[in-house]
Amino acid sequence: MGPATIIIFLLGIANFAINRAVFDSGHPLLVRLPAASQALGSRFALGSEFAVLFFALLLSVRGWPGYAWAYGVYTAFNAGAAWLILSRRV
């Protein structure tokens, strides 16, 4: 396990925390959804986040350390979108 794998793993933890913060924020767009859609949407979002993390880790371990950069950019976009949602700019 190299440094790229560790970086991707730590960024993955950050992405899960970002997603949870957005879903727990009570943003008006999320509150308007029916309860079933909220639960299903959060599960799907966390499931897709896990899939992206899993494949980034898999590719990193298989000798593609450049995916650490790609996952870092992905995390930056997630953080930017979360900031817009949590600061009520959207």
N, C-alpha and C positions, 0 to 999 in steps of 0.2 A: 504494500500500500504506500503510495507516494504522496507528496505534498498536494498534488492536484486533487487526489481523492479526499483528503482531509478538508481542503478548502470547499469542495463541492458539498461534502457532508454538512459542514458548518453553515454554508449558505442555504442548504435545504432546511435546516432547523429555523433559520431566519424566515424563509418563505412560509413555512407552516405557521409561525407566529404572526406574520403579516396577514395571512388569510384568516386566522382566528380573530385577530383584532378587527378586521373589516366586518366579519360576520357578527361579531358581538357589539358593533358600534351603534346599532339602532338607526342607521341611515334611513331617511324617508323612502328611498327607492327600494330598500330591502324590506322595510316594514310593510309596504303595500302588497307584497307578495303573499299569497295564501300560505298557511303554516306548512302544508305538505310540500309546497314548492321551496320554501325556505330550508326545510330539512333535507330534501332531496338535492337541492342546489349546493348546499354546503358539503354534503357527502360527496357529490360528484366533483366539486372543486378540490377537495382534499384528496380524492382518489386520483384525479388527473395530476395534481401536484406530486403525489407519490410516484406516479408513472414517469413523469419527467425527471424526477430525482433519481429513480432507479436506473433509467437508461443513461443518464449522465454519469452516474457512478460506474455503471457497467462499462461504458466506453472509455472512461478514464482508467479503469483497472486494466483494460485490454490494450493499453498503449496509445491512447488518444488524449494526452493531457491538455490539448487545446480546448477541450470541452469545459475546462474550469473557467476559461475566459468567457465562453458562450453562456455558461450558467451564471456567471457573474453579471453579464449584461441582462440576462433574463431577470435576475434578482433585482437589479437596479430599476428595470421597468416596473416590476411588481411593487417595489417600494415607492416609486413615483406615483403610480396609480393609487396605492393605498393612502399616500399622503393627500392626494386630491380628494379622496372619499372621506378620510377621517377629519380633514380640515374643513369639510363642507363646501369645497370649491366646486364640486360637481353636484 
